[in-house]
């Protein structure tokens, strides 16, 4: 979105510049003696800058909120492949399942989180005896975390269903954890369990400029109700 705005702004500025050059050439002799060429150049730059600014303002106004829009096709959820899932080379399989379902990837990063970040992420578990071990496991750097934001209809609830139960042994067949896990301490993936959690987790792991607003060419084939 940002790149397209730059390109569009430069193209429009270029058209203004071409018009100015044509006008300047037609009056070349007079321009040289009177100094008209400099004002024309400044006008070209000013016009290009104004057009670019206007496009950025419009783009910002249309940007989807970081956590998406609850209950719409723009609903968003936070999904993280944990270090065990990365070590086991299951990242591609997990992305494949979400894409095949019709969901759109709008944020992706490979990172080793800090203890502060992991602590905030799992703040609701702080009183549990396994909290410190969990934070260390997520941050020790033996493998990174693949953090993602997915967008689509009912993606928070459906994403949790696709993951399966926290305990893989209680997960329904066909879910990610049932298919690939046997231990609760190595259940490979995390997903937001509510809109409030998605809002917290997306803004915790991603800056707004790290999320991409884009339109899928398949949207009419995955999102329509008729």
N, C-alpha and C positions, 0 to 999 in steps of 0.2 A: 504494500500500500504506500509506504513512504517512498520507495524507489520509483513507483509509477508516478507519484506526484512530482518528484524532482524532474523526471524525464519529460512529463507533460509541461511543466513550467518552463523548462529549457527550450522545448520546441516552440512554445508560444513566444518566448523571448526572442528566439531566432527569427520567427516570422516578423516580429516588430523590427528587429535589426535589419532584415532584408529590405523592408519598406523604407526604413530610414536611409539605408545606403543608396537605394534607387533615387530617392529625393535629393540626397546630398550630391550624387553624381550629376544630376540634371542641372544643379546650380553650383558646380564645382568652383568655378572662377570666383563667384561672389562669396562663397563660403570661406575660401582661403583668405580673402582679404578682410572679411568682417568677423571671422571667428565663429561662424554658425555651426561648424562641425562638432565642436566640443559640447554645446548644449544638446545637439541631437544625440551624441553618444551617451550623455548623462540621462537623457529621456529614455533611451533604449534600456539602459541598466535599471532605471527606476521602474519602467513598465514591467520588465521581467520579474523584478523583486516583488512588485505588488501582486502580480498574477500568482507567483509561487506562494506568497503569504496567504492569499485568499484560498488557494487550494488546500493549504495546510489547516486553515481554520475549518473548512468544510469537512476535511478528513477527520479531524479531531471530534467534530460534532457527531459524525456517523460511527465512530469507533464503538465496538461492542464493549460493555463493561468487563473488567478483568474476569469476574466470576460468572459472566454470561447473564442471561435473562431466564429466571426460573419459570418452568412450565412451558417453554417455547422451544423452537428448533435451535435456539442459540444458548440453551442451557449448557453449562460447562461443569466438568468434574476434574479433580486432581487424581492422577494415577502414578504410582511410583513402583518401578521394578527394583526390588531390594538387592543388596550385594549378592545373595545366594542365587537369585534369578539371573544376574549379570554373569556370574561365574559359570553358570550352567548353560550359557548361550541361549537363553529363552526370550531375549528382548524382541527379536524378530517375530517369533511365534505370537507373542502377546500383542504387538502392534498389528500383525496380520488379522487377529481375531476381532479387534476393535474396528479396523477398516472394513473387514468383510461384513460386519454388522451394519455398516453404513455411517459410522461416526467419523468425524473430521478431526485430525490432529492440528491443533493451533499453537501448541507450545511443546518444546522438547529440549532437554539439556542433560548432559552427562556430568555429574558433579560428586565430589566427596564433601558432604555437608559438615559444617562446624558442629561442635558439641552444643553451642548455643542454639543453632537452628534446629537440630534434632530434639533438643530439650523442649523448645517451643512447640514443635510438631507433635510431640507425645506428652504434652503438658497434662492431659487428662489421666495419664498413667503414672504420674510422678510419685504417688504414694505406694505403688506396687513394688514388691521385692525384686522384680526383674528389670526395673526401670534403668538403672545404671548400666547393666549388661546390654540392654537393648540400644541405648544411646552409643555405647562403645562399639557395638557391632555395626551400627549404621555409619560410624565416623572414623573407624580405624584405618581406612584406606586400602584394605586388602582387595576391595573391589569398589567401584563407584556406585552411585544410585542413578538410575535413569528416571528423571522427573518429566512428567508429561501432563498436558492439559488437553482433554478431549471435549468436543462440542457436538451436540445433537439432541434430538427429542428424548426426554426422560433419561438422559445419559447417567445421572447420578444413581438412580435406582437400578437401571439396567446394568450399569457398570459393576455394582455390587453383586448382582446376580451372576454376572459372568465370572467374577472372581471366585465365588463360592464361600463357604463358611470359613471363619478364622482358623478353625481346626480342620485341616485337610481331610481327616478321617470322617468328618461329618458333612463334607461337601457333596453335593449332588453330582452324579456322573455327568461328564461333559463340561463341567466348570474347569477353570484354569487350575485351581488348587487340587481338585480331585484327579485331574489328568497328570499333574506333575509333582505333587507333594505328598509326603506322609507324616511330616513333623510340624507341629505348631510353631516351633522356633525357626523353621525354615520354610515359611509359606510363600516366599518369593515376591509377593506383591502387596501393595496398599492401595485402597481406593476410598475416596470421601464417602461418608455414610449419610450426609444430609447437605442441604444447600448451605447451611451455616458453616459446616465443616469445609465444604468446597471453597467458600469465600475466604475463610481463614487460611487454608492450605495453599491456594493459588497465589494469594497476595504474599504469603510467607516465602514461597519458593521462586516466584517469578516477579520481575518488574513488568510494568505495563508494556514497555517497548520490546519486551521479549516474546510477546504474544502476537500472532499474525491473524489479522482479519482478512479472510479470503473466501471466495465463492467456489465451491466444488462443481465441476462440470456434471457430476452425477446427482446433484441435489434433487432435481425433479424426479429422478428414478428411485430415490431413497426416502424422501421426506413427504411426498404428496399423499393425501388421504383419499383421492378419487381415482 
